[in-house]
Each structure stands twice: as structure tokens, then as C-alpha cells.
Amino acid sequence: MPRVSLRTLFVAVSVIVVAFHLAAVTLAALPPNRYSDAAAPRTGYLQPFFTQNWRLFAPNPVAEDRSVLFQGSYVAADGSTRQTAWVDWTEVELDLIQHRIVGGRAGYVTNKMFPALQSRYAGLGTNQRQAATSTSESDPPDWAELRSSLGGSGRAASAATGFLRYEKAVTRLATDVLMARWPERDITSVRYTVRRQGVVPYADRGGSTAERAAARPEARDRVSGWRVPSPGPTAELDAVAEFDRRHR
């Protein structure tokens, strides 16, 4: 019986892994149906970095703008605690793709995070939401403390784990953005806001700028709790700072 070489085994395993990944991405990108729902437990590894959304076509075409904003807290020279201005990072990212024939995936990061941030928060229980949003600006909990405060068992514990997965990802991005925008400040805590605002109704789109603004629905915000800053490596911070300089 011929022996299987290490190279052949490596190629076979690689093909199986790639095939599984392609199938998972395909199922995750489908509009919600019984097949994608059944496959959800096997495609969870795609989140948060390979998430897909389906907002271009019926039955749920784009009808609102979705943004993620970041804010930091820092200690001023006089020892007082102050807050930075809010940074609409989605607006910065969209400069990469607006009015360009070829954009880039960096222009979709917070746009792709938005649905999961909302759904994972909605999956928490009432007490868990309170614990997640009432954290202290001056002394935010670390991740172990936050996980403990969320508590829960069974489904509640699973919801908390999924929620924290995205909290860690968005906190790291928020930290990188705020440190890039204000490198001279010692950022001691960060938070984010997810903002939804419906588009101007079709019947009102022919009006003046002021009339369209008046007809547009008001924005709806959900503000997170304060989190401990989680900066990425130096190369990542430099990349975010350069992106911010070019697109804000």
C-alpha cells in the first residue's frame, strides 16, 4: 500500500478547509432562510471579521444610514476628567468608497459591524443590558469583570459571550481611532454610539436642502458603556492614523 506523503496530506487538508470556508461564506451571505438559520451554528467563526450583510435587495433594501461613533475620556493637565468630541468613524471610512469606481474593504468595517452590535445587544437580558451600559467612566471594568457582571447561564451566558466578542472588536477599533486622532492625550476609557437615521422620504426628495433636512426622520442613538482602552500593535495604530489623515 503506497504511503501518503506529507505534501499530499497538507494539500488535501487545505482543500477541505478552503471548501468548508467557501461554503460557510456562501451560507452566511444568503438572505435569512431556513437553510442559513440551520447553518448558523457552523458559520459563527466568521464573526466579526468575515461577516456578511444583505441590504441591497428586497425584502429589506437600505432605508437608513447607519453609523458608529467613538468617544474617549482622558485626564487633562489640571487633573480633571474630560471627554473628547465624538468621532463619526463611519463617515471617515465612507470617504474611501464614495465617488470612487473602485473602493476598498476598509470602507465597510463599521458598516458591517453595525448589525451585529445591535443584534448582540438585543440578545442580552434586561439586567445584562444594565450591567453593560452602566460602567464607570473613571474606572471601567476589564473584560473579566465585565463578563462576570453580565452573569447568566445557558442561553444568557451564550448571549453574553457573543456580545463581548463584538465589544472587544469595536473597543479596539475605537481605541486605535481615538489615539490616532489625539496622540497627545492619555485616553483612560472609551465608548461608542450606534446611530440609525432614516433616509429622506421619496416624496420629499425634490425639495430644497432645508426642506429635505426637515423631512428626514431624527437620528436614533444607542450609547455603550465605558470600556478599558485596548490599543492594537504599533503598526496597526500607524495604519489607522494614516487612514484618518487621508479620509477625514
C-alpha positions in Angstrom: 0.0 0.0 0.0 1.6 3.3 -1.0 2.4 5.8 1.7 0.8 9.2 1.7 3.3 11.9 1.6 3.2 14.9 3.9 2.8 17.2 1.0 -0.2 15.3 -0.3 -1.8 15.3 3.2 -1.2 19.0 3.5 -2.8 19.7 0.1 -5.8 17.5 1.0 -6.4 19.2 4.3 -6.0 22.7 2.7 -8.6 21.9 0.1 -11.0 20.6 2.7 -10.6 23.8 4.8 -10.9 26.1 1.9 -14.0 24.3 0.6 -15.6 24.5 4.1 -14.8 28.2 4.3 -16.3 28.9 0.9 -19.5 27.0 1.8 -19.7 28.9 5.1 -19.3 32.3 3.5 -22.0 31.4 0.9 -24.5 30.3 3.5 -23.8 33.3 5.7 -24.3 35.7 2.8 -27.7 34.3 1.9 -30.8 36.2 2.8 -32.3 34.8 6.1 -34.0 31.5 5.4 -34.3 28.0 7.0 -31.0 26.9 5.4 -28.9 29.8 6.6 -30.6 29.6 10.0 -29.7 25.9 10.3 -26.1 26.5 9.3 -25.7 29.4 11.7 -24.0 27.3 14.5 -21.3 26.3 12.0 -20.7 29.7 10.5 -20.3 31.6 13.8 -16.5 31.6 13.3 -16.9 34.2 10.5 -17.8 36.8 13.0 -16.7 39.6 13.4 -14.1 39.8 10.6 -15.9 37.9 7.8 -19.5 38.9 8.5 -21.8 39.5 5.5 -25.0 41.5 5.2 -27.8 41.6 2.7 -29.1 45.2 2.5 -29.2 45.9 -1.3 -32.2 44.0 -2.4 -35.8 43.1 -1.4 -37.3 42.4 1.1 -35.0 44.7 3.1 -33.3 47.3 0.9 -31.3 50.1 2.5 -33.7 52.7 4.1 -31.5 54.3 6.7 -27.9 55.5 7.3 -26.1 53.5 10.0 -23.1 55.0 11.7 -20.7 54.1 14.5 -19.2 56.9 16.5 -16.4 56.8 19.1 -15.6 59.0 22.2 -12.8 58.9 24.7 -12.3 60.0 28.2 -8.9 61.5 29.3 -7.2 63.3 32.2 -6.5 66.9 31.4 -3.4 68.8 32.5 -5.3 70.2 35.5 -6.1 66.7 36.7 -9.8 66.9 35.7 -11.5 64.2 33.6 -12.7 65.3 30.2 -14.3 63.8 27.1 -13.2 64.1 23.5 -15.6 65.1 20.8 -17.5 62.3 19.1 -15.7 60.9 16.0 -18.0 59.6 13.3 -15.7 56.9 12.0 -18.3 55.5 9.6 -18.2 58.9 7.8 -14.4 58.7 7.6 -14.5 55.1 6.2 -17.1 56.0 3.6 -14.7 58.6 2.0 -12.8 55.6 0.7 -15.7 54.4 -1.4 -17.8 57.5 -2.1 -17.4 58.9 -5.7 -14.8 56.2 -6.5 -15.2 53.4 -9.0 -13.0 51.1 -7.0 -13.1 51.4 -3.2 -11.8 49.1 -0.6 -13.0 46.9 2.2 -11.7 49.3 4.8 -14.7 51.5 3.8 -17.1 48.9 5.2 -15.7 48.0 8.7 -18.2 49.8 11.0 -21.0 49.3 8.4 -20.5 45.6 8.7 -20.1 45.7 12.5 -23.4 47.6 13.0 -25.9 44.8 12.6 -24.0 42.5 14.9 -23.5 45.2 17.5 -27.3 45.8 17.5 -28.3 42.2 17.5 -25.9 41.0 20.1 -27.0 43.8 22.5 -30.7 43.0 21.8 -29.9 39.4 22.7 -29.0 40.3 26.3 -31.4 40.2 29.1 -32.6 43.4 30.9 -30.2 43.1 33.8 -27.3 42.3 31.4 -28.0 45.4 29.3 -28.0 47.5 32.5 -24.6 46.0 33.5 -23.2 46.6 30.0 -24.2 50.2 29.7 -23.7 51.5 33.3 -20.0 51.0 33.6 -17.9 53.8 35.1 -16.1 56.4 33.0 -13.4 56.9 35.7 -12.9 53.2 36.4 -14.2 51.0 33.6 -14.1 47.2 34.3 -11.7 44.9 32.5 -13.1 42.2 30.3 -13.1 39.5 33.0 -15.0 41.9 35.4 -17.5 42.8 32.7 -18.1 39.2 31.8 -18.7 38.4 35.5 -21.2 41.4 35.8 -23.2 40.1 32.9 -23.6 36.7 34.7 -26.2 34.3 33.3 -26.2 30.7 32.4 -27.3 28.6 29.4 -28.8 30.9 26.7 -28.0 34.1 28.7 -24.3 33.0 29.1 -24.1 32.3 25.3 -25.6 35.8 24.6 -23.1 37.4 26.9 -20.2 35.7 25.1 -21.4 36.8 21.7 -21.9 40.3 22.9 -18.4 40.6 24.4 -16.9 39.3 21.2 -18.1 42.3 19.3 -17.5 44.7 22.3 -13.8 43.7 22.2 -13.6 44.3 18.4 -15.3 47.7 18.4 -13.3 48.8 21.6 -10.0 48.0 19.9 -11.0 50.0 16.8 -12.3 52.9 19.0 -9.0 52.9 20.9 -6.9 53.0 17.8 -9.0 55.8 16.3 -9.0 58.0 19.4 -5.3 57.5 20.0 -4.6 58.4 16.3 -6.8 61.5 16.5 -5.5 62.7 19.8 -2.0 61.2 20.3 -1.0 63.7 23.0 -3.9 62.7 25.3 -3.8 59.8 27.7 -7.1 58.0 26.9 -8.3 56.3 30.0 -11.7 54.9 28.8 -13.6 54.7 25.5 -17.2 54.2 24.4 -19.2 54.1 21.2 -22.6 55.1 19.8 -24.5 53.2 17.1 -26.7 55.7 15.2 -29.6 55.0 12.9 -31.3 57.6 10.8 -33.9 57.0 8.1 -33.4 58.4 4.7 -35.5 61.3 3.3 -38.9 60.0 2.2 -39.1 59.7 -1.6 -42.0 62.2 -1.9 -39.8 64.9 -0.2 -36.6 64.4 -2.2 -37.4 67.1 -4.7 -37.4 69.9 -2.1 -34.6 72.3 -1.1 -31.8 71.3 1.2 -33.6 72.7 4.2 -36.8 71.0 3.3 -35.2 67.6 2.8 -33.4 68.0 6.2 -36.7 68.9 7.9 -38.4 65.9 6.3 -35.8 63.4 7.3 -36.5 61.3 10.4 -34.5 62.1 13.6 -31.4 60.0 14.3 -31.8 57.3 17.0 -28.7 56.6 19.1 -27.7 53.8 21.5 -24.7 54.7 23.6 -22.5 51.9 25.0 -20.9 51.8 28.4 -17.3 52.8 29.1 -14.6 50.3 28.3 -10.9 49.9 29.1 -8.8 51.1 26.1 -7.5 48.2 24.0 -4.9 49.5 21.5 -3.6 47.3 18.8 0.2 47.0 17.9 2.2 50.0 16.7 1.8 49.1 13.0 -2.0 49.0 13.4 -2.1 52.3 15.2 0.1 53.9 12.5 -2.2 52.5 9.8 -5.3 53.9 11.4 -3.7 57.3 11.9 -2.6 57.4 8.2 -6.1 56.3 7.1 -7.6 59.1 9.3 -5.3 61.7 7.8 -6.2 60.8 4.3 -10.0 60.4 4.6 -11.4 62.6 7.3 
